Structure formats: structure tokens, C-alpha cells
Amino acid sequence: MNGKIKTKTDKGYGFISREGEEKDLFFHSNDLEGISFDELQEGAEVTFEIEEGEKGLAAKKVKVAE
């Protein structure tokens, strides 16, 4: 899947917006690959997988798109 980093919090998580989807997707800093949470910028294009978590759908294996 593809999307963009919409928001980041100072608590180590954020949300990804996806084209054609109204609800943003949660991601946690532990699910980033190849980049640190501090290096990740809002608006960055990312790729990810979607998994069902405790609180609903979440992005996993989040990477900056090349």
C-alpha cells in the first residue's frame, strides 16, 4: 500500500493518509523500517502493509517510498 505521513506526535506514533480512504491509518515508531521516527517528515510518501491490531487497522513495515 502507498500513502503519505499526515501527522506525527511527540509520543512516537502518527497517522498515514491514503488516497481514496477517509480514515487515516495509525502507525507506531516501532513499525518503521530504514528510517528513524525523528528523521521521518510529515508529507513523506511511504509504503506499508496493513494489519489488524488491538485498536483496529494499523500500518506495519512502514518505509519511505523510493
ABEGO torsion letter per residue (X at the ends): XBBBBABBBAAGBBBBBBBGBABBBBBBAAABBGBBAAABBBGBBBBBBBBBBAAEBBBBGBBBBX
